[in-house]
């Protein structure tokens, strides 16, 4: 029984990751000037901790391009501005 629950939880996390990827990519497509992960998180109402990994995944899949710009995020650090390919 525990194995079934673990597999179900893993599938749910995978589905949630894909949904967040789709939401982030749609947001970037709607903002062709580019956005930081922090800005996307704010626009789609998600926590940055759930969005940053999705940016890495989308970049690795070839869906994102760095604009060459950086902007300050909420913590004062510089965040890369990305746009959809």
C-alpha positions as CSV (number, residue, x, y, z in Angstrom):
1,X,0.0,0.0,0.0
2,X,2.8,2.4,0.9
3,X,4.4,1.9,-2.6
4,X,1.1,2.8,-4.3
5,X,0.8,6.0,-2.3
6,X,4.4,6.9,-3.0
7,X,3.9,6.4,-6.8
8,X,0.7,8.4,-6.7
9,X,2.5,11.3,-4.9
10,X,5.3,11.2,-7.4
11,X,2.9,11.3,-10.3
12,X,1.1,14.2,-8.7
13,X,4.3,16.1,-8.3
14,X,5.2,15.4,-12.0
15,X,1.8,16.6,-13.2
16,X,2.1,19.8,-11.0
17,X,5.6,20.5,-12.4
18,X,4.3,20.2,-15.9
19,X,1.4,22.5,-15.1
20,X,3.8,25.1,-13.6
21,X,6.0,24.8,-16.7
22,X,3.0,25.5,-18.9
23,X,1.9,28.5,-16.8
24,X,5.4,30.0,-16.7
25,X,5.9,29.5,-20.4
26,X,2.5,31.1,-21.2
27,X,3.3,34.0,-19.0
28,X,6.6,34.5,-20.8
29,X,5.0,34.3,-24.2
30,X,2.5,37.0,-23.1
31,X,5.4,39.2,-22.1
32,X,7.9,39.1,-25.0
33,X,10.1,41.7,-23.4
34,X,11.1,39.0,-20.9
35,X,10.6,38.4,-17.2
36,X,12.5,37.1,-14.2
37,X,11.4,34.0,-12.4
38,X,10.3,36.2,-9.5
39,X,8.1,38.3,-11.8
40,X,6.5,35.2,-13.3
41,X,5.8,33.8,-9.9
42,X,4.1,37.0,-8.9
43,X,2.1,37.2,-12.1
44,X,0.8,33.6,-11.9
45,X,0.3,33.6,-8.1
46,X,2.9,31.0,-7.2
47,X,5.8,30.8,-4.8
48,X,9.2,31.5,-6.3
49,X,10.5,28.2,-4.8
50,X,8.1,26.3,-7.1
51,X,8.9,28.4,-10.2
52,X,12.7,28.6,-10.2
53,X,13.1,24.9,-10.9
54,X,10.6,25.1,-13.7
55,X,12.8,27.8,-15.4
56,X,15.7,25.4,-15.2
57,X,13.7,22.7,-16.7
58,X,12.3,24.9,-19.5
59,X,15.8,26.2,-20.2
60,X,17.2,22.7,-20.4
61,X,14.3,21.8,-22.9
62,X,15.3,24.7,-25.1
63,X,12.1,26.8,-24.4
64,X,13.8,29.8,-22.8
65,X,16.4,32.4,-24.0
66,X,18.4,34.7,-21.7
67,X,17.7,38.4,-22.8
68,X,21.1,39.5,-21.4
69,X,19.4,41.7,-18.8
70,X,19.1,41.3,-15.1
71,X,16.7,42.9,-12.6
72,X,16.6,43.1,-8.8
73,X,14.4,40.5,-7.2
74,X,12.6,40.8,-3.8
75,X,15.7,39.7,-1.9
76,X,17.8,42.4,-3.6
77,X,19.8,40.0,-5.7
78,X,20.0,40.2,-9.5
79,X,17.8,37.8,-11.4
80,X,18.2,36.9,-15.1
81,X,15.5,38.1,-17.4
82,X,14.2,35.3,-19.7
83,X,12.0,35.2,-22.7
84,X,10.2,32.4,-24.5
85,X,11.9,30.9,-27.6
